[in-house]
Amino acid sequence: MPSESDVIIIGAGAAGLSAAKELSRLGLTYTVVEGSHRIGGRAYSEEIAPGVWFDLGCAWLVVDATNPFVAIADDLGIKLGKDKSDLYKEENHIFQRNGEPLNKDQRTACLRFYGDSYKAISAAAKQGDDVAISDVVDMDNEYSAPLLCGVASAWGKDIDLVSTKDFDSATGELGFHALQGYGNLVAAWGADVAVSLNTRVERVDWSGHGVTVETPKGTIAGRTALCTVSTGILASGDILFTPGLPDWKTEAINSLPMGTENKIGIYFDVDVFGADGRGHYSTWNDDGNAAKVDASIMGLNTAAVFVGGRHGVWLEKQGQQACHDFAVDRVADIFGHNIRKHVNRSIVTAWSTEPWTLGSWACALPGQAHQRANLQRPIDERLFFAGEATVYGGQGTCHGAYQSGIQAAKKIARQLNAES
Ligand SMILES: Cc1cc2nc3c(=O)[nH]c(=O)nc-3n(C[C@H](O)[C@H](O)[C@H](O)COP(=O)(O)OP(=O)(O)OC[C@H]3O[C@@H](n4cnc5c(N)ncnc54)[C@H](O)[C@@H]3O)c2cc1C
């Protein structure tokens, strides 16, 4: 590791990697220190079957005008499932209660409830009411179960812990997958950034001039530090700051706690979904079991079962086998018990206890949507912050993390250029 850089970047996820590339473009030096054994952070793919990739973290390239990974994939010659981008549209959302699809009238009523709920959330946010979603939607509606399950999965927190303003500020639609994995795409794009792996930051000292960062491999000095770790890591005290972080920063961290969405990927040895089965499902039963299921979204024999919020954390604590069984049960709810004998392999995530993130993404608590700006705000022109939690619009996404890294790099460059 070099003895002194302009910027010490803590974390080699999408935010840290994009910051490194931008700093280099702007003519500044950097050192990236990453605690784990790999780059990519929450962008991570594993092979569930030969040639079939499953993303444990980000999977969907969220499509809005600003997602740079679409062009990056094209540049790298990495194939995106652009022709399969229709499945997350409302008309392709399949609702299944107690193993039966909703009939036409039920489906109309369910979609009306979803539409009314989104309108109520948006109206509250636009009026400046930053309250819990549960305060503005009809929790007694017959179709509240799939909506609650969907919010818990998409936000990682249950509906009583999600801010209307934060919800309303998110932009973009789920577009398509990278066929060989979003995690692999991020790793391929980040491969040209020099990163010191297995280098966990233990302390950031900003008491003197510049910063020093302590790791088990030694202490490094920099003019500034850019911290891109999750709010879960920041809140845990894993990294000691000397002097301690100011109260306004600690408040921002605590107002943006990590939500949990876990995924269980199941690979089947035959096509159990059938010609019309490909789709995205909300399934719920009167016994309280609910999940979101993506079946063969990219045309493969895989299903991804999503469970988030309190239920997701609880299920994670029951262990891998319980998660696997739950997921197989949900797929069986939709496609019948015959699928069970075709289960070939599964991958189970455990994001709430993942030691390098301690959750899936940050979720603003009711009344706290404004704290993303404080989380991002630098301290003493030396300690900078980036990462998915620091942006509006792309919060909780991979491209949002990317954008936060670019913005932070530009800000640091302005600061250092003004000093020299
Ligand atoms: C289950 C799940 C599903 C998702 N689905 C999508 C999706 O479909 N589409 C989408 O766009 N986004 C999705 N996301 C979100 C997306 O993956 C993240 O927002 C994004 O990858 C975060 O990037 P980051 O750089 O902010 O943080 P991270 O990727 O967490 O990077 C921070 C890095 O810091 C490292 N670190 C932690 N502590 C230390 C330390 N003490 N010292 C040094 N390094 C440290 C970590 O190891 C990590 O590599 C999903 C995430 C999850 C978990």
The ligand as an ORCA input file, in Angstrom:
! r2SCAN-3c Opt
* xyz 0 1
  C     -30.618     -9.139     -1.448
  C     -30.271     -7.891     -2.210
  C     -30.912     -7.633     -3.417
  C     -30.607     -6.476     -4.130
  N     -31.208     -6.272     -5.334
  C     -30.836     -5.206     -6.087
  C     -31.287     -5.100     -7.432
  O     -32.002     -5.971     -7.934
  N     -30.887     -4.012     -8.165
  C     -30.028     -3.057     -7.632
  O     -29.677     -2.112     -8.343
  N     -29.580     -3.163     -6.355
  C     -29.948     -4.204     -5.580
  N     -29.418     -4.371     -4.329
  C     -28.646     -3.274     -3.725
  C     -27.198     -3.175     -4.209
  O     -26.610     -4.444     -4.233
  C     -26.434     -2.264     -3.237
  O     -27.159     -1.048     -3.053
  C     -25.040     -1.886     -3.733
  O     -24.367     -3.017     -4.234
  C     -24.279     -1.270     -2.563
  O     -22.999     -0.828     -2.978
  P     -22.106      0.020     -1.970
  O     -20.826      0.288     -2.651
  O     -22.889      1.164     -1.456
  O     -21.891     -0.911     -0.688
  P     -21.215     -2.352     -0.573
  O     -21.413     -3.131     -1.797
  O     -21.681     -2.931      0.713
  O     -19.656     -2.005     -0.471
  C     -19.041     -1.667      0.750
  C     -17.794     -2.502      0.915
  O     -17.187     -2.175      2.177
  C     -16.568     -3.350      2.681
  N     -16.327     -3.179      4.119
  C     -17.204     -3.299      5.150
  N     -16.580     -3.058      6.315
  C     -15.295     -2.775      6.026
  C     -14.162     -2.444      6.817
  N     -14.219     -2.345      8.152
  N     -12.990     -2.214      6.184
  C     -12.891     -2.306      4.822
  N     -13.924     -2.635      4.034
  C     -15.127     -2.861      4.626
  C     -17.547     -4.442      2.343
  O     -16.942     -5.705      2.351
  C     -18.035     -4.011      0.953
  O     -17.293     -4.653     -0.073
  C     -29.655     -5.551     -3.618
  C     -28.989     -5.831     -2.417
  C     -29.288     -6.985     -1.727
  C     -28.542     -7.276     -0.457
*
